[in-house]
Amino acid sequence: MNAMTEARTRVTGDRVDVSAAPIMSVEGLSVGFDTPHGPVQAVDNVSWSIRKGETLGIIGESGSGKSVGLETIMGLITSPPARISGQVLLDGQDILSMPQRQRRQLRGDRMAMIFQDALAALNPSLTIGTQISEVYRIRRGASRQAALDKAVELMDQVKIPSARSRLKAYPHEFSGGMCQRVMIAMALAMDPEILIADEPTTALDVTVQRQIMDLLQEVRRERGMSLILVTHDLGVVAECADRAVVMYSGRMAETATMRDLFRTPSHPYTRALLQAMPRVDARLERLQAIPGTPPTLSHIPSGCAFRPRCTFAQPRCAEEKPELRMLAAEHSAACHFAEAIREETSHD
């Protein structure tokens, strides 16, 4: 049994109404910056959507544009200094064209984000209780005591033990996993419809990683919200996501349901990622790796950005940038030879 076959057996997910209209749609989003080395395109014509109650995985290496795109959606990256184009439709309204004041109101109320370095995201000079309750006091006008009571309730929900006695604790008194639970509690304060988790298990040990992912799925189910999970770990999305978007050098390489992505990966990059997954029973002297390194955004190769590392590359790949095209229902890939790769992997 090869790595791709083994990975397929782990794909799980809750049932989501695939006929339902998306709660949010990203259409042709591009984000660029001017740098001392010239203009760079961090996100290049990215389109995806998410339905109510769905978990969408966004997969990619560092520099793939996955975090920049979501920070732009949240209004944390603005124009200027960035060059932003495209649309982000939330219930049919383009949030990119909204005034900043209106966009700020969306943050927390309808969308919330958990950042990957929880300890750095928390204020070291304020108590945990102050930081969680502050959201409720400002947005809901609650009294100090009511806001602290709400903070205790949220801390209980994210399974922080002895919540009330920890209100006066500072971030440095918490472990990395507990700090991440605090960030989740803060994100849930306004009961958002969409929760964005940007590498939520970075720098956590394996046991704590599993606890955090189980917690995110639990609160998603209880609240009926949508979850966008940003990660470089295919194992994480295999366990949790319904669909995935694979990013490479700011572009979408492939998007599919998790079942299709693991059964019939149709982009060479996705296929290579799956083949690089280690196996406990493998008798190999060396792990399989993708040759080369991702290009810098200021020196993206012509044509297909993955071409220098691709075992399927042909002269055409240097001349034409492949467009994302549909291969099956909810399955698209940006490769000139996607159909042939899909056919080959379906027989592996």
Short mmCIF file of the C-alpha atoms (twelve columns), coordinates in Angstrom:
data_MODEL
# 
_entry.id   MODEL 
# 
loop_
_atom_site.group_PDB 
_atom_site.id 
_atom_site.type_symbol 
_atom_site.label_atom_id 
_atom_site.label_alt_id 
_atom_site.label_comp_id 
_atom_site.label_asym_id 
_atom_site.label_seq_id 
_atom_site.Cartn_x 
_atom_site.Cartn_y 
_atom_site.Cartn_z 
_atom_site.pdbx_PDB_model_num 
ATOM 1   C CA . MET A 1   0.000   0.000  0.000   1 
ATOM 2   C CA . ASN A 2   1.607   3.296  -1.098  1 
ATOM 3   C CA . ALA A 3   1.442   6.609  0.763   1 
ATOM 4   C CA . MET A 4   -1.463  7.942  -1.298  1 
ATOM 5   C CA . THR A 5   -3.516  4.790  -0.806  1 
ATOM 6   C CA . GLU A 6   -2.850  4.832  2.934   1 
ATOM 7   C CA . ALA A 7   -3.791  8.511  3.197   1 
ATOM 8   C CA . ARG A 8   -7.100  7.899  1.423   1 
ATOM 9   C CA . THR A 9   -8.229  5.567  4.175   1 
ATOM 10  C CA . ARG A 10  -8.008  8.380  6.744   1 
ATOM 11  C CA . VAL A 11  -10.242 10.903 4.969   1 
ATOM 12  C CA . THR A 12  -13.265 11.715 7.088   1 
ATOM 13  C CA . GLY A 13  -15.792 14.526 7.310   1 
ATOM 14  C CA . ASP A 14  -19.281 15.497 8.405   1 
ATOM 15  C CA . ARG A 15  -22.054 15.643 5.884   1 
ATOM 16  C CA . VAL A 16  -22.484 19.101 4.377   1 
ATOM 17  C CA . ASP A 17  -25.349 20.100 2.101   1 
ATOM 18  C CA . VAL A 18  -23.462 20.414 -1.197  1 
ATOM 19  C CA . SER A 19  -26.506 21.995 -2.853  1 
ATOM 20  C CA . ALA A 20  -26.529 24.884 -0.376  1 
ATOM 21  C CA . ALA A 21  -25.378 28.309 -1.521  1 
ATOM 22  C CA . PRO A 22  -21.955 29.376 -0.218  1 
ATOM 23  C CA . ILE A 23  -21.908 31.582 2.853   1 
ATOM 24  C CA . MET A 24  -18.772 33.248 1.434   1 
ATOM 25  C CA . SER A 25  -17.245 33.278 -2.050  1 
ATOM 26  C CA . VAL A 26  -13.804 34.533 -3.033  1 
ATOM 27  C CA . GLU A 27  -13.647 35.488 -6.712  1 
ATOM 28  C CA . GLY A 28  -10.415 36.341 -8.501  1 
ATOM 29  C CA . LEU A 29  -8.635  37.644 -5.407  1 
ATOM 30  C CA . SER A 30  -5.171  39.059 -6.128  1 
ATOM 31  C CA . VAL A 31  -2.861  40.755 -3.633  1 
ATOM 32  C CA . GLY A 32  0.416   42.394 -4.632  1 
ATOM 33  C CA . PHE A 33  3.096   44.449 -2.906  1 
ATOM 34  C CA . ASP A 34  5.834   46.824 -4.022  1 
ATOM 35  C CA . THR A 35  9.169   45.807 -2.495  1 
ATOM 36  C CA . PRO A 36  12.798  46.986 -2.823  1 
ATOM 37  C CA . HIS A 37  13.263  44.039 -5.200  1 
ATOM 38  C CA . GLY A 38  10.314  45.033 -7.352  1 
ATOM 39  C CA . PRO A 39  6.599   44.196 -7.347  1 
ATOM 40  C CA . VAL A 40  5.542   40.784 -6.056  1 
ATOM 41  C CA . GLN A 41  2.239   38.974 -6.439  1 
ATOM 42  C CA . ALA A 42  1.549   37.225 -3.126  1 
ATOM 43  C CA . VAL A 43  -1.923  36.034 -4.180  1 
ATOM 44  C CA . ASP A 44  -2.733  35.553 -7.859  1 
ATOM 45  C CA . ASN A 45  -6.336  35.196 -9.058  1 
ATOM 46  C CA . VAL A 46  -7.588  32.892 -6.302  1 
ATOM 47  C CA . SER A 47  -11.231 31.756 -6.191  1 
ATOM 48  C CA . TRP A 48  -12.964 29.487 -3.689  1 
ATOM 49  C CA . SER A 49  -16.120 29.291 -1.593  1 
ATOM 50  C CA . ILE A 50  -17.296 27.840 1.704   1 
ATOM 51  C CA . ARG A 51  -20.741 26.659 2.801   1 
ATOM 52  C CA . LYS A 52  -22.400 26.895 6.186   1 
ATOM 53  C CA . GLY A 53  -21.056 24.243 8.552   1 
ATOM 54  C CA . GLU A 54  -18.258 23.237 6.183   1 
ATOM 55  C CA . THR A 55  -14.561 22.858 6.947   1 
ATOM 56  C CA . LEU A 56  -12.319 24.107 4.140   1 
ATOM 57  C CA . GLY A 57  -8.616  23.290 4.265   1 
ATOM 58  C CA . ILE A 58  -6.147  25.672 2.625   1 
ATOM 59  C CA . ILE A 59  -2.870  23.831 2.110   1 
ATOM 60  C CA . GLY A 60  0.518   25.164 1.100   1 
ATOM 61  C CA . GLU A 61  4.138   25.701 2.022   1 
ATOM 62  C CA . SER A 62  5.452   28.939 3.494   1 
ATOM 63  C CA . GLY A 63  5.139   31.713 0.924   1 
ATOM 64  C CA . SER A 64  2.235   30.081 -0.914  1 
ATOM 65  C CA . GLY A 65  -0.079  33.017 -0.190  1 
ATOM 66  C CA . LYS A 66  -2.540  31.192 2.018   1 
ATOM 67  C CA . SER A 67  -2.222  33.503 5.041   1 
ATOM 68  C CA . VAL A 68  -1.950  36.729 3.009   1 
ATOM 69  C CA . GLY A 69  -5.211  35.956 1.232   1 
ATOM 70  C CA . LEU A 70  -7.093  35.356 4.474   1 
ATOM 71  C CA . GLU A 71  -5.600  38.400 6.200   1 
ATOM 72  C CA . THR A 72  -6.812  40.445 3.226   1 
ATOM 73  C CA . ILE A 73  -10.291 38.993 3.611   1 
ATOM 74  C CA . MET A 74  -10.228 39.921 7.299   1 
ATOM 75  C CA . GLY A 75  -9.194  43.489 6.456   1 
ATOM 76  C CA . LEU A 76  -5.795  43.171 8.129   1 
ATOM 77  C CA . ILE A 77  -4.082  43.893 4.795   1 
ATOM 78  C CA . THR A 78  -5.478  46.931 3.018   1 
ATOM 79  C CA . SER A 79  -4.949  48.993 -0.121  1 
ATOM 80  C CA . PRO A 80  -2.655  50.916 0.090   1 
ATOM 81  C CA . PRO A 81  -0.010  49.656 0.707   1 
ATOM 82  C CA . ALA A 82  -1.148  46.417 -0.963  1 
ATOM 83  C CA . ARG A 83  -2.573  46.228 -4.477  1 
ATOM 84  C CA . ILE A 84  -5.836  44.305 -4.098  1 
ATOM 85  C CA . SER A 85  -8.319  43.209 -6.754  1 
ATOM 86  C CA . GLY A 86  -11.171 40.718 -6.975  1 
ATOM 87  C CA . GLN A 87  -14.219 40.204 -4.797  1 
ATOM 88  C CA . VAL A 88  -15.030 38.563 -1.477  1 
ATOM 89  C CA . LEU A 89  -18.782 38.046 -1.295  1 
ATOM 90  C CA . LEU A 90  -20.376 37.510 2.104   1 
ATOM 91  C CA . ASP A 91  -24.089 36.845 1.598   1 
ATOM 92  C CA . GLY A 92  -23.757 38.531 -1.794  1 
ATOM 93  C CA . GLN A 93  -22.038 41.697 -0.514  1 
ATOM 94  C CA . ASP A 94  -18.465 42.480 -1.542  1 
ATOM 95  C CA . ILE A 95  -16.639 43.099 1.720   1 
ATOM 96  C CA . LEU A 96  -13.526 44.405 -0.068  1 
ATOM 97  C CA . SER A 97  -15.495 47.424 -1.281  1 
ATOM 98  C CA . MET A 98  -17.018 48.175 2.131   1 
ATOM 99  C CA . PRO A 99  -15.825 51.179 4.181   1 
ATOM 100 C CA . GLN A 100 -13.282 50.249 6.861   1 
ATOM 101 C CA . ARG A 101 -15.728 50.974 9.669   1 
ATOM 102 C CA . GLN A 102 -18.232 48.505 8.235   1 
ATOM 103 C CA . ARG A 103 -15.506 45.892 7.698   1 
ATOM 104 C CA . ARG A 104 -14.338 46.260 11.290  1 
ATOM 105 C CA . GLN A 105 -17.864 45.467 12.418  1 
ATOM 106 C CA . LEU A 106 -17.743 42.209 10.449  1 
ATOM 107 C CA . ARG A 107 -14.576 41.134 12.253  1 
ATOM 108 C CA . GLY A 108 -15.626 39.208 15.310  1 
ATOM 109 C CA . ASP A 109 -19.354 39.478 14.641  1 
ATOM 110 C CA . ARG A 110 -19.399 37.405 11.453  1 
ATOM 111 C CA . MET A 111 -15.785 36.360 10.898  1 
ATOM 112 C CA . ALA A 112 -13.007 35.710 13.381  1 
ATOM 113 C CA . MET A 113 -9.399  34.585 13.043  1 
ATOM 114 C CA . ILE A 114 -7.066  32.542 15.226  1 
ATOM 115 C CA . PHE A 115 -3.396  33.285 14.594  1 
ATOM 116 C CA . GLN A 116 -0.659  30.669 14.548  1 
ATOM 117 C CA . ASP A 117 1.518   32.082 17.340  1 
ATOM 118 C CA . ALA A 118 -0.914  32.400 20.217  1 
ATOM 119 C CA . LEU A 119 1.633   33.639 22.753  1 
ATOM 120 C CA . ALA A 120 2.755   36.439 20.422  1 
ATOM 121 C CA . ALA A 121 -0.861  37.377 19.648  1 
ATOM 122 C CA . LEU A 122 -1.754  37.835 23.320  1 
ATOM 123 C CA . ASN A 123 -0.790  40.998 25.207  1 
ATOM 124 C CA . PRO A 124 1.824   39.979 27.828  1 
ATOM 125 C CA . SER A 125 0.934   42.882 30.133  1 
ATOM 126 C CA . LEU A 126 -2.804  42.158 30.416  1 
ATOM 127 C CA . THR A 127 -4.495  39.304 32.250  1 
ATOM 128 C CA . ILE A 128 -6.257  36.541 30.361  1 
ATOM 129 C CA . GLY A 129 -9.605  37.616 31.823  1 
ATOM 130 C CA . THR A 130 -9.136  41.201 30.649  1 
ATOM 131 C CA . GLN A 131 -8.243  40.146 27.112  1 
ATOM 132 C CA . ILE A 132 -11.185 37.783 26.675  1 
ATOM 133 C CA . SER A 133 -13.755 40.037 28.358  1 
ATOM 134 C CA . GLU A 134 -12.593 43.145 26.474  1 
ATOM 135 C CA . VAL A 135 -14.231 41.887 23.291  1 
ATOM 136 C CA . TYR A 136 -17.581 41.505 25.024  1 
ATOM 137 C CA . ARG A 137 -17.363 44.873 26.799  1 
ATOM 138 C CA . ILE A 138 -16.550 46.830 23.624  1 
ATOM 139 C CA . ARG A 139 -18.876 45.066 21.197  1 
ATOM 140 C CA . ARG A 140 -21.828 44.407 23.514  1 
ATOM 141 C CA . GLY A 141 -21.434 47.237 26.018  1 
ATOM 142 C CA . ALA A 142 -21.503 44.746 28.884  1 
ATOM 143 C CA . SER A 143 -20.521 45.675 32.423  1 
ATOM 144 C CA . ARG A 144 -17.131 44.554 33.703  1 
ATOM 145 C CA . GLN A 145 -18.640 41.765 35.803  1 
ATOM 146 C CA . ALA A 146 -20.942 40.531 33.031  1 
ATOM 147 C CA . ALA A 147 -18.008 40.491 30.617  1 
ATOM 148 C CA . LEU A 148 -15.866 38.523 33.070  1 
ATOM 149 C CA . ASP A 149 -18.700 36.033 33.578  1 
ATOM 150 C CA . LYS A 150 -18.854 35.630 29.800  1 
ATOM 151 C CA . ALA A 151 -15.080 35.108 29.741  1 
ATOM 152 C CA . VAL A 152 -15.427 32.285 32.279  1 
ATOM 153 C CA . GLU A 153 -18.178 30.717 30.164  1 
ATOM 154 C CA . LEU A 154 -15.990 30.862 27.062  1 
ATOM 155 C CA . MET A 155 -12.984 29.460 28.925  1 
ATOM 156 C CA . ASP A 156 -15.140 26.568 30.120  1 
ATOM 157 C CA . GLN A 157 -16.285 25.936 26.533  1 
ATOM 158 C CA . VAL A 158 -12.702 25.634 25.301  1 
ATOM 159 C CA . LYS A 159 -11.874 23.357 28.242  1 
ATOM 160 C CA . ILE A 160 -9.544  25.581 30.242  1 
ATOM 161 C CA . PRO A 161 -9.684  24.028 33.733  1 
ATOM 162 C CA . SER A 162 -10.483 26.155 36.803  1 
ATOM 163 C CA . ALA A 163 -11.509 28.986 34.508  1 
ATOM 164 C CA . ARG A 164 -12.595 31.551 37.099  1 
ATOM 165 C CA . SER A 165 -9.428  31.173 39.135  1 
ATOM 166 C CA . ARG A 166 -7.357  31.792 35.989  1 
ATOM 167 C CA . LEU A 167 -8.943  35.105 35.026  1 
ATOM 168 C CA . LYS A 168 -6.076  36.998 36.680  1 
ATOM 169 C CA . ALA A 169 -3.334  34.875 35.128  1 
ATOM 170 C CA . TYR A 170 -1.000  36.317 32.470  1 
ATOM 171 C CA . PRO A 171 -0.165  34.671 29.123  1 
ATOM 172 C CA . HIS A 172 3.328   33.614 30.268  1 
ATOM 173 C CA . GLU A 173 1.681   31.497 32.975  1 
ATOM 174 C CA . PHE A 174 -0.097  29.399 30.331  1 
ATOM 175 C CA . SER A 175 1.348   26.643 28.144  1 
ATOM 176 C CA . GLY A 176 1.297   26.985 24.359  1 
ATOM 177 C CA . GLY A 177 -1.786  24.791 24.110  1 
ATOM 178 C CA . MET A 178 -3.623  26.783 26.776  1 
ATOM 179 C CA . CYS A 179 -2.721  30.068 25.048  1 
ATOM 180 C CA . GLN A 180 -4.225  28.666 21.855  1 
ATOM 181 C CA . ARG A 181 -7.404  27.805 23.766  1 
ATOM 182 C CA . VAL A 182 -7.518  31.416 24.982  1 
ATOM 183 C CA . MET A 183 -7.261  32.618 21.369  1 
ATOM 184 C CA . ILE A 184 -10.113 30.298 20.390  1 
ATOM 185 C CA . ALA A 185 -12.228 31.637 23.265  1 
ATOM 186 C CA . MET A 186 -11.594 35.223 22.127  1 
ATOM 187 C CA . ALA A 187 -12.500 34.335 18.540  1 
ATOM 188 C CA . LEU A 188 -15.771 32.707 19.665  1 
ATOM 189 C CA . ALA A 189 -16.841 35.636 21.864  1 
ATOM 190 C CA . MET A 190 -19.142 37.210 19.267  1 
ATOM 191 C CA . ASP A 191 -20.392 33.860 17.927  1 
ATOM 192 C CA . PRO A 192 -18.985 34.272 14.370  1 
ATOM 193 C CA . GLU A 193 -20.372 32.434 11.363  1 
ATOM 194 C CA . ILE A 194 -16.902 31.830 9.908   1 
ATOM 195 C CA . LEU A 195 -13.804 30.948 11.931  1 
ATOM 196 C CA . ILE A 196 -10.377 31.144 10.280  1 
ATOM 197 C CA . ALA A 197 -7.656  29.089 11.977  1 
ATOM 198 C CA . ASP A 198 -4.199  29.975 10.637  1 
ATOM 199 C CA . GLU A 199 -1.828  27.097 11.428  1 
ATOM 200 C CA . PRO A 200 -3.488  26.614 14.842  1 
ATOM 201 C CA . THR A 201 -1.212  23.733 15.860  1 
ATOM 202 C CA . THR A 202 2.168   25.291 15.017  1 
ATOM 203 C CA . ALA A 203 4.827   24.693 17.713  1 
ATOM 204 C CA . LEU A 204 2.510   22.430 19.748  1 
ATOM 205 C CA . ASP A 205 3.385   18.839 20.567  1 
ATOM 206 C CA . VAL A 206 1.473   16.076 18.811  1 
ATOM 207 C CA . THR A 207 -0.892  15.301 21.690  1 
ATOM 208 C CA . VAL A 208 -1.849  18.952 22.143  1 
ATOM 209 C CA . GLN A 209 -2.239  19.371 18.373  1 
ATOM 210 C CA . ARG A 210 -4.880  16.649 18.367  1 
ATOM 211 C CA . GLN A 211 -6.674  18.224 21.330  1 
ATOM 212 C CA . ILE A 212 -6.811  21.625 19.606  1 
ATOM 213 C CA . MET A 213 -8.101  20.139 16.340  1 
ATOM 214 C CA . ASP A 214 -10.744 18.114 18.198  1 
ATOM 215 C CA . LEU A 215 -11.779 21.279 20.038  1 
ATOM 216 C CA . LEU A 216 -12.122 23.278 16.812  1 
ATOM 217 C CA . GLN A 217 -14.295 20.578 15.260  1 
ATOM 218 C CA . GLU A 218 -16.402 20.342 18.411  1 
ATOM 219 C CA . VAL A 219 -17.153 24.077 18.559  1 
ATOM 220 C CA . ARG A 220 -17.817 24.106 14.804  1 
ATOM 221 C CA . ARG A 221 -20.451 21.392 15.155  1 
ATOM 222 C CA . GLU A 222 -22.025 22.895 18.282  1 
ATOM 223 C CA . ARG A 223 -22.306 26.368 16.770  1 
ATOM 224 C CA . GLY A 224 -23.018 25.364 13.170  1 
ATOM 225 C CA . MET A 225 -20.287 27.668 11.914  1 
ATOM 226 C CA . SER A 226 -17.896 27.309 8.988   1 
ATOM 227 C CA . LEU A 227 -14.198 26.653 9.574   1 
ATOM 228 C CA . ILE A 228 -11.312 27.649 7.302   1 
ATOM 229 C CA . LEU A 229 -8.243  25.681 8.308   1 
ATOM 230 C CA . VAL A 230 -4.872  26.946 7.049   1 
ATOM 231 C CA . THR A 231 -2.110  24.358 7.266   1 
ATOM 232 C CA . HIS A 232 0.849   22.703 5.582   1 
ATOM 233 C CA . ASP A 233 -0.060  19.364 7.200   1 
ATOM 234 C CA . LEU A 234 -2.042  17.045 4.945   1 
ATOM 235 C CA . GLY A 235 -2.726  14.753 7.878   1 
ATOM 236 C CA . VAL A 236 -4.629  17.528 9.662   1 
ATOM 237 C CA . VAL A 237 -6.925  18.274 6.727   1 
ATOM 238 C CA . ALA A 238 -7.432  14.580 5.999   1 
ATOM 239 C CA . GLU A 239 -8.950  14.186 9.445   1 
ATOM 240 C CA . CYS A 240 -10.993 17.384 9.556   1 
ATOM 241 C CA . ALA A 241 -11.773 19.020 6.215   1 
ATOM 242 C CA . ASP A 242 -14.602 18.509 3.732   1 
ATOM 243 C CA . ARG A 243 -12.822 20.239 0.852   1 
ATOM 244 C CA . ALA A 244 -9.351  21.638 0.258   1 
ATOM 245 C CA . VAL A 245 -7.554  24.292 -1.755  1 
ATOM 246 C CA . VAL A 246 -3.895  23.567 -2.559  1 
ATOM 247 C CA . MET A 247 -1.777  26.719 -3.017  1 
ATOM 248 C CA . TYR A 248 1.639   27.136 -4.622  1 
ATOM 249 C CA . SER A 249 3.503   30.439 -5.130  1 
ATOM 250 C CA . GLY A 250 0.365   32.488 -4.668  1 
ATOM 251 C CA . ARG A 251 -1.698  30.469 -7.134  1 
ATOM 252 C CA . MET A 252 -4.265  27.728 -6.779  1 
ATOM 253 C CA . ALA A 253 -2.826  24.395 -7.862  1 
ATOM 254 C CA . GLU A 254 -5.875  22.252 -7.136  1 
ATOM 255 C CA . THR A 255 -9.189  22.235 -5.311  1 
ATOM 256 C CA . ALA A 256 -11.369 19.229 -4.573  1 
ATOM 257 C CA . THR A 257 -13.291 17.367 -1.922  1 
ATOM 258 C CA . MET A 258 -10.930 15.631 0.472   1 
ATOM 259 C CA . ARG A 259 -12.000 12.246 -0.834  1 
ATOM 260 C CA . ASP A 260 -11.177 13.183 -4.444  1 
ATOM 261 C CA . LEU A 261 -7.972  14.975 -3.493  1 
ATOM 262 C CA . PHE A 262 -6.573  11.858 -1.826  1 
ATOM 263 C CA . ARG A 263 -7.980  9.359  -4.324  1 
ATOM 264 C CA . THR A 264 -7.186  11.179 -7.560  1 
ATOM 265 C CA . PRO A 265 -4.700  14.037 -7.026  1 
ATOM 266 C CA . SER A 266 -4.513  15.728 -10.416 1 
ATOM 267 C CA . HIS A 267 -1.762  18.324 -9.995  1 
ATOM 268 C CA . PRO A 268 1.896   17.223 -9.774  1 
ATOM 269 C CA . TYR A 269 2.389   19.301 -6.627  1 
ATOM 270 C CA . THR A 270 -0.540  17.683 -4.804  1 
ATOM 271 C CA . ARG A 271 0.632   14.264 -5.917  1 
ATOM 272 C CA . ALA A 272 4.168   14.992 -4.698  1 
ATOM 273 C CA . LEU A 273 2.885   16.187 -1.314  1 
ATOM 274 C CA . LEU A 274 0.967   12.955 -0.833  1 
ATOM 275 C CA . GLN A 275 3.921   10.813 -1.879  1 
ATOM 276 C CA . ALA A 276 6.120   12.655 0.624   1 
ATOM 277 C CA . MET A 277 3.902   11.701 3.567   1 
ATOM 278 C CA . PRO A 278 5.906   9.367  5.844   1 
ATOM 279 C CA . ARG A 279 4.595   5.923  6.747   1 
ATOM 280 C CA . VAL A 280 5.202   3.947  9.913   1 
ATOM 281 C CA . ASP A 281 5.616   0.645  8.032   1 
ATOM 282 C CA . ALA A 282 7.730   1.985  5.157   1 
ATOM 283 C CA . ARG A 283 11.072  0.251  4.589   1 
ATOM 284 C CA . LEU A 284 12.889  3.153  3.014   1 
ATOM 285 C CA . GLU A 285 16.417  4.398  3.564   1 
ATOM 286 C CA . ARG A 286 15.310  7.962  2.863   1 
ATOM 287 C CA . LEU A 287 12.016  9.812  2.955   1 
ATOM 288 C CA . GLN A 288 10.634  10.845 -0.405  1 
ATOM 289 C CA . ALA A 289 10.941  14.601 -0.887  1 
ATOM 290 C CA . ILE A 290 10.002  17.135 -3.528  1 
ATOM 291 C CA . PRO A 291 13.204  18.233 -5.301  1 
ATOM 292 C CA . GLY A 292 14.225  21.877 -5.160  1 
ATOM 293 C CA . THR A 293 12.629  24.691 -3.188  1 
ATOM 294 C CA . PRO A 294 9.647   26.980 -3.794  1 
ATOM 295 C CA . PRO A 295 10.571  30.085 -5.814  1 
ATOM 296 C CA . THR A 296 10.736  33.500 -4.208  1 
ATOM 297 C CA . LEU A 297 7.767   35.667 -5.124  1 
ATOM 298 C CA . SER A 298 10.073  38.155 -6.845  1 
ATOM 299 C CA . HIS A 299 11.424  35.438 -9.168  1 
ATOM 300 C CA . ILE A 300 8.498   33.195 -10.068 1 
ATOM 301 C CA . PRO A 301 9.315   31.121 -13.180 1 
ATOM 302 C CA . SER A 302 7.494   31.797 -16.414 1 
ATOM 303 C CA . GLY A 303 4.545   29.585 -17.227 1 
ATOM 304 C CA . CYS A 304 3.859   27.115 -14.427 1 
ATOM 305 C CA . ALA A 305 5.462   28.112 -11.118 1 
ATOM 306 C CA . PHE A 306 5.965   24.450 -10.157 1 
ATOM 307 C CA . ARG A 307 7.751   23.619 -13.437 1 
ATOM 308 C CA . PRO A 308 11.366  23.522 -12.111 1 
ATOM 309 C CA . ARG A 309 10.390  20.893 -9.517  1 
ATOM 310 C CA . CYS A 310 7.905   18.918 -11.623 1 
ATOM 311 C CA . THR A 311 8.568   15.428 -12.999 1 
ATOM 312 C CA . PHE A 312 5.832   15.919 -15.621 1 
ATOM 313 C CA . ALA A 313 7.189   19.224 -17.020 1 
ATOM 314 C CA . GLN A 314 7.226   19.749 -20.789 1 
ATOM 315 C CA . PRO A 315 8.356   22.738 -22.933 1 
ATOM 316 C CA . ARG A 316 4.769   23.974 -22.976 1 
ATOM 317 C CA . CYS A 317 4.904   24.469 -19.199 1 
ATOM 318 C CA . ALA A 318 7.519   27.231 -19.580 1 
ATOM 319 C CA . GLU A 319 5.484   29.083 -22.188 1 
ATOM 320 C CA . GLU A 320 1.901   28.928 -20.908 1 
ATOM 321 C CA . LYS A 321 0.616   29.540 -17.399 1 
ATOM 322 C CA . PRO A 322 -1.925  26.756 -16.782 1 
ATOM 323 C CA . GLU A 323 -5.403  27.915 -15.868 1 
ATOM 324 C CA . LEU A 324 -7.539  26.242 -13.236 1 
ATOM 325 C CA . ARG A 325 -10.047 24.040 -15.037 1 
ATOM 326 C CA . MET A 326 -12.741 21.647 -13.917 1 
ATOM 327 C CA . LEU A 327 -12.018 17.920 -14.109 1 
ATOM 328 C CA . ALA A 328 -15.088 16.665 -12.233 1 
ATOM 329 C CA . ALA A 329 -17.758 18.034 -9.928  1 
ATOM 330 C CA . GLU A 330 -15.976 20.149 -7.288  1 
ATOM 331 C CA . HIS A 331 -12.558 19.106 -8.597  1 
ATOM 332 C CA . SER A 332 -10.321 21.504 -10.546 1 
ATOM 333 C CA . ALA A 333 -6.583  21.637 -11.202 1 
ATOM 334 C CA . ALA A 334 -4.191  24.103 -12.844 1 
ATOM 335 C CA . CYS A 335 -2.031  21.774 -14.922 1 
ATOM 336 C CA . HIS A 336 -1.786  21.205 -18.678 1 
ATOM 337 C CA . PHE A 337 -1.681  17.457 -18.064 1 
ATOM 338 C CA . ALA A 338 -4.183  17.186 -15.222 1 
ATOM 339 C CA . GLU A 339 -6.395  14.647 -16.994 1 
ATOM 340 C CA . ALA A 340 -3.493  12.278 -17.646 1 
ATOM 341 C CA . ILE A 341 -2.227  12.603 -14.065 1 
ATOM 342 C CA . ARG A 342 -5.736  12.034 -12.722 1 
ATOM 343 C CA . GLU A 343 -6.085  8.895  -14.816 1 
ATOM 344 C CA . GLU A 344 -2.688  7.590  -13.708 1 
ATOM 345 C CA . THR A 345 -3.255  8.200  -9.993  1 
ATOM 346 C CA . SER A 346 -6.704  6.603  -10.083 1 
ATOM 347 C CA . HIS A 347 -4.980  3.279  -10.883 1 
ATOM 348 C CA . ASP A 348 -2.244  3.575  -8.219  1 
# 
